[in-house]
């Protein structure tokens, strides 16, 4: 059975003398080497983190754009916290990235505080619940990414018709945390819209994830029973299990004496037992550890990819807007 594989990567100032049990940033040059190896090994996507080893990394969307300029045929999940990031600006930036990679981009939306742009027009100045903010933010992204469908871009020079205005719609959102009119100023991508991933289950809970996410990341210690909990949450939200990918996240260390085959067998059993749709590997040991995982472990896991990030994760490329 093939499995989509994701690899965690933080791009920034690399430490000298990487420790085997620590996840640290790698340099931009090393990130290019890792991305090339990941693409050749059949990795579905790189998850680009904004922090690693207690240090800030290069903005994931900037690092992703840099890497995609060299390798546009591998997926990229960029971490974006709600803090200091206005949803319209994020939606516009990520969608441009998604179109440039032919539908291979998603966003790992992290719960947090607000931003200076939205604060100027916030409908409820005292609203502060991170879960509610995250849910509203995710809904805004979804609606903005669907506000300008690909079919609306006509480009008929003979009739001087660029777009079909009837298909483009403002979202006119006004919630507790954000007021966003929309629409976006460019069409949706080949995959319909970027993937929205939840990665903070302890903060968000299953109800918020089931309402608003396309995928959810669970650490290995959380994965037992996650499929049942997700399925129940989706039923309450009026959605189906196939609407959300369940991604298991696990740290891996491939030392000189470690057996990649033994570890691959353990991971395969875990995938099957907990009904995971994909696996996210967090390789320790600096760039050497990442490359060891990509080149020796990933091929043993029968990694699979698709033409878009949604397809790689087993999701439909075109989805209806979430209410």
N, C-alpha and C positions, 0 to 999 in steps of 0.2 A: 504494500500500500504506500503510495507517494504522499508526502507531507510538505506543505509550504514551510520553509525555514526563514526566519528573520534573524538578523545579527545586530546586536547593539554596538554602537560606535559613537564615541565622542571625539570631536576634532578640536585640537587646541595645542597648548604647550605640553609636549611629552616630558615625563619625568626621566631622569637618567637612572638606569638600573631598575627596570620594572620588576616588581615583586610578583611571584607566581600566583598569589591569592588575592590580588588587588586589580580592580577595574579602573584603568586610568585613560586619560585622553591620549590620542595619537596625533602626530604632526600632520599637517595637510598633505605633505608628500607621501607619508606612510598611508594616509587615508586613500590616496589614489591607488596605491598597490593593493590595499585591502579590497577596495571596490572592484578592481579588475579581477582579483581572485574570486570574489564572491559571485560575480557575474558568470565566470567560467564554471564555478561549482554548482550553479543552479539555485543560488539563494534568491528568494522571492523579493526581499526588501531589506534595506538597512534602516534600523531605527536610530535616528540621530538625536542624541541626548544633549541637553543644555548644561548639565553638570556631570562630573565624574571625579571620584576620589576627593570629594570635598572642594573641587575647584570648578570655576565657570569654564565652559567650552565656548567655541565660536558659535554664534547664533545658528541653530540647526537649519533654518531656511537658507541662510547664506552658504553654509557648508554644503548643503544639499544641492544648491544651484551650481556651486563650483564643481562638485563631483558629477552632476548630471551633464555638465558641459562636455565632459569626457566620456561618460557612460550613461546614455539616456535610456538604455534598455534594461534597467534594473529598477525595482521599486524603492521609494524613499518615504519613510514615516518621520515627520519632523515634530519634535516636541514644542508645544506652544502653551504657556501658562496664560490664564485669563489676566493675570497681573501685568499691567503696563501694555496690554495689547488690545486695541479697539477691534471689535469683531469685524467691522466692514473692512478695515485695513488688512486684517489677517485673511479674510475671505478672498480679497482681491489678489494678494500676494501669493497665496497657496494655489489659487486657481490658475494663475499665470504659469506657475511651476508645473502644475498638473498638465496643462495643455502642451507645454514644451516637451514633456516626457511621454506624450500620447497616452495619458491616463494611468500613470504609475505612482501617484503621490497620495499620501494620506496625512492626517494630522493627529498626533497624540495630544488631546486637549487635557491640560492639567488644571485642576481647580485652584483658585486663589482669590485675590482681591480684584479691584477694578483698574481702570486706566484713566489718564488725565483727559483724554478726548471725550470719553463717554460721561465723565463726571460733570461736564459742563451742561449736559442735558438730561441727566439721570432722572427718570420719573419718580423714584422713591429714594430720596437721599439717605434714609436710615436703613435701607435694605442691606443685609450683610451676610446672609447664609450662603456659604460656599457651594453647597449642593444645588440650591436654587439658581445661583448665578451660573454654575456650570451647565445646568440643564437649559437655561434660557439661551446661553451663548451657543451651545451645540445646535439648538433649533434655529437660531439666526443664521449660522453658517450653512446649514442644510438648505434653508429657504433662499438665501442669497445665491448659493451655487446652482439652484434650480430656477432662478429668476430670469435667466437669459439662456434658453435651451439652444442647443446646436442647430436645430431646425430653423431657428429664427434668422440665422446668418445666411443670406441668399447670395449676395455678391454678383448680381446680374448687371453687368456694365451696359448692355444694350438698352435695358429699361431703366437704368440709373436707380436700381433698387438694391440697397445694401442689406437691409434687415426688414423682417416682417414685424412691425411694431405691435401687432395684435398678440404675438406670442410672448412678448417681454412684459413682465409684470412687476410692479413695485411690491415689496413685502409689507410696507407700512406697519412695522412692528413697534409696539409700545408695551413693554412689560414693567417689571419692578426695577430692573437693573439697566435696561438699555432702551433707547429710542432710535430705531434705524429705519429709514425709508426705503433705500434700495431703488431700483435693482442694481446689479453689477453692470459694468460697462463692457463686458466681454462674454462670449458664449461659453457654455459648459464644455467639459472635456470629453474625450473618447469614452471614458468609463461612466459618464453621466455626471458624476461629481466626485470629489475626493472622499476618501474613507475617513470617518470620524471614529477614533479609537479612545476608549476609556482605559485608564491604567492605574486608577487610585480607588480600588474597590472598597477599601476600608473607610474611605471618606464618603464616597458616592452612594454605595449600597446598590443592590440589584435592581430596585425599582427605577432609579434614575438611568442606570445603564440600559435597561430594557426599553425605556421610552425613547432614548436619544442616540444610542451608539450603533455603529455598524460592526464593531468588534470590541472585545474586552480582553485585557491582559490579566492573567491570574498567576501569581507566583506558585511555585511547586507546592508549597505548604498550604495553599488555598484551593488547589485544583480538585481535591476529592469532594465530590458532590456539587461542583460548580456547574456541570451540565444540567443537573436537575434544577438547581436554583435559577439558572438562566432561563431554562425552559418555562418554569413557573412564572417568572417575572414577565417574559414575553407574552405568555397567555393573558396575563392581567392587562398588558399594554395593547392587546389586540394584534400582536405580531407573531411570526412563526420562528421556529428555531433556526431555520436556514437564513433568516434575515440578519443574524449576528454571528460572527466568527468568534470562537473561543480559542484564545491563544495562551498556551502555557509558557511561562518564562522561567528559565533556570540558568544558574551560573555553571560554567564548565571550565575546568582546568586540565590542560593536556601537558603534563610534565613529561620529561624524557622517558620515564618508566611507565607512563599511563598507557592503557590499552584503549585505543579509539573504538575497536570492535566491541569490547565489553561495555563501554559507555553508550555506544549506539544501541546495543541490545536493551540496555536499561531504559533508555529514552523511548525506544519503540514500544516497550511494554507499558510505560507510563502514558504514552499517547493513546494507546488502545484502551487501557483501563479507565482513563478519565475522559474519554471521548473528546479529545482535543482536535480542533480543526487546523491548528498550526502550532509551531514551536518557535519561541524566541530565545536564542542563546546569548548569554552574557559571558564572553570569553575573558578570562583574567590573564595577567602576565604580559600586558603591553601589546605592541604590534606583533611580536612573535607568537604570543598566545592566541591572538585573533586569527592570524594566518594559519596556525596549526589547526584550529577548530574548523576554519573554512576549507582547508585543503585535505584534511584527513577525516574529520567527523561528518561534515555535511554530505559528502558523497555516499557514506554508509547509511544515511537516513532516507535515501531515495527522495531527495528534494524535488519539488515540483514548482513550476511557474506557469503563468498564463500571460495573455497579451496585455492585460491591464492588472493593476493591483487588486481590484475587485475580483477579477477572474481568478487570480492567484489564490485569494482567500476563500474562493468558492461562493462569492456573492454575486448577485445579478449586477450587470453593468448599468442598467437603468432601473431606478427605484422611484416610487411615488414619494412625494414630500411627506415627511412625518407631521402629524397634526399636533 
